[in-house]
Amino acid sequence: ADYDLTGQLVWPGAVLMNTYLSEHPETVKGHSLIELGSGIGITGILCSRFCKEVVLTDHNDEVLEIIKKNIEMQSCSGNADAVLTAEKLEWGNHDHLSNIIEKHPVGFDLILGADIYILLTFLCPCGYFQF
């Protein structure tokens, strides 16, 4: 465990997103997607049952190791239809973004961010953001 447990917990947003996606799998069916701030990867792994490709991202190296172990366990179970990968992504880091773009030049159909709103709201309590 890292001193920063943020990415090592299942947050309420992920539970809410997973409930929605379980009830509406057509939302992601057949798509490629990237998940921002994947934490342990629970949402992306759920999506892998319906998608063709899922890239799970996080900035924390400890969390990335957890994601990779969870991907390996999911792959062994045979429940995933998608290609699952994990990539380091620290927001605003040009090298991380370039690496992901190089590996996925076509891009993604969907971008998920189940729990990133907490950090963004904390950083910008005004409720709107400019990227």
C-alpha positions in Angstrom: 0.0 0.0 0.0 1.1 3.5 -0.8 0.8 6.4 1.7 -1.8 7.8 -0.7 -4.7 5.4 -0.6 -6.9 7.5 -3.1 -6.5 5.1 -6.0 -6.5 2.0 -3.8 -10.2 2.3 -2.7 -13.4 1.8 -4.5 -15.1 5.2 -4.3 -18.9 5.9 -4.5 -18.7 7.2 -8.1 -17.3 3.9 -9.3 -20.1 2.0 -7.6 -22.7 4.3 -9.1 -21.0 4.1 -12.6 -20.8 0.3 -12.3 -24.4 0.0 -11.4 -25.4 2.1 -14.3 -23.2 0.2 -16.8 -24.4 -3.2 -15.5 -28.0 -2.1 -16.2 -27.2 -0.4 -19.5 -24.3 -2.4 -21.1 -25.3 -1.1 -24.5 -23.8 2.3 -23.5 -20.3 0.8 -23.9 -20.9 -2.3 -26.0 -18.4 -2.7 -28.9 -16.6 0.5 -28.1 -13.0 1.3 -27.2 -12.6 3.4 -24.1 -10.0 4.9 -21.8 -10.7 5.3 -18.1 -9.1 8.3 -16.4 -8.1 7.7 -12.8 -8.9 4.0 -12.8 -7.8 3.3 -9.3 -7.9 -0.5 -8.8 -9.7 -0.8 -12.2 -13.1 -2.0 -11.2 -15.0 0.1 -13.7 -12.7 -0.6 -16.6 -12.7 -4.3 -15.9 -16.5 -4.3 -15.8 -16.5 -2.5 -19.2 -14.2 -5.2 -20.6 -17.1 -7.6 -20.6 -18.8 -5.4 -23.2 -16.1 -3.4 -25.0 -13.5 -4.3 -27.6 -10.7 -2.4 -25.9 -10.2 -0.8 -22.5 -7.2 1.3 -21.3 -7.1 1.8 -17.6 -5.0 4.8 -16.4 -3.6 6.2 -13.2 -0.7 8.4 -12.2 0.4 6.3 -9.1 2.9 3.5 -9.8 1.6 1.4 -6.8 -1.9 1.7 -8.2 -0.8 0.7 -11.7 0.7 -2.5 -10.2 -2.6 -3.3 -8.6 -4.4 -2.6 -11.9 -2.0 -4.9 -13.8 -2.6 -7.7 -11.2 -6.4 -7.2 -11.5 -6.1 -7.3 -15.3 -4.1 -10.5 -15.1 -6.7 -12.1 -12.8 -9.5 -11.0 -15.1 -7.7 -12.4 -18.2 -7.3 -15.7 -16.5 -11.1 -15.9 -15.6 -12.0 -15.7 -19.3 -14.8 -13.1 -18.6 -13.3 -10.3 -20.6 -14.1 -9.8 -24.3 -11.9 -6.7 -24.6 -8.2 -6.1 -24.8 -7.3 -4.7 -21.3 -4.2 -2.6 -20.7 -2.9 -0.2 -18.1 -1.0 3.0 -18.8 0.5 5.6 -16.6 -1.2 8.9 -17.0 -0.5 12.0 -14.9 -2.8 14.7 -16.2 -0.9 17.3 -18.2 2.2 15.1 -18.6 3.0 15.4 -22.3 5.2 12.3 -22.3 2.4 10.1 -20.8 -0.2 11.5 -23.3 2.2 11.0 -26.2 2.8 7.4 -25.1 -0.9 6.6 -25.0 -1.5 8.3 -28.3 1.3 6.4 -29.9 0.0 3.1 -28.7 -3.6 4.0 -29.7 -3.4 6.3 -32.7 -7.1 5.8 -33.6 -8.1 7.2 -30.2 -11.1 6.0 -28.2 -14.8 6.0 -28.6 -15.5 6.9 -24.9 -13.7 8.5 -22.0 -14.7 7.4 -18.5 -13.9 9.1 -15.3 -16.0 7.6 -12.5 -14.3 9.3 -9.5 -12.3 12.1 -11.0 -15.0 14.6 -10.2 -14.0 14.6 -6.6 -10.6 15.9 -7.3 -11.8 18.4 -9.9 -14.5 19.7 -7.7 -12.0 20.1 -4.9 -9.6 21.9 -7.2 -12.2 24.0 -8.7 -15.2 24.5 -6.4 -16.9 26.8 -8.9 -18.2 23.6 -10.6 -16.9 24.2 -14.1 -13.6 23.4 -15.6 -11.5 24.4 -18.6 -9.2 21.7 -20.1 
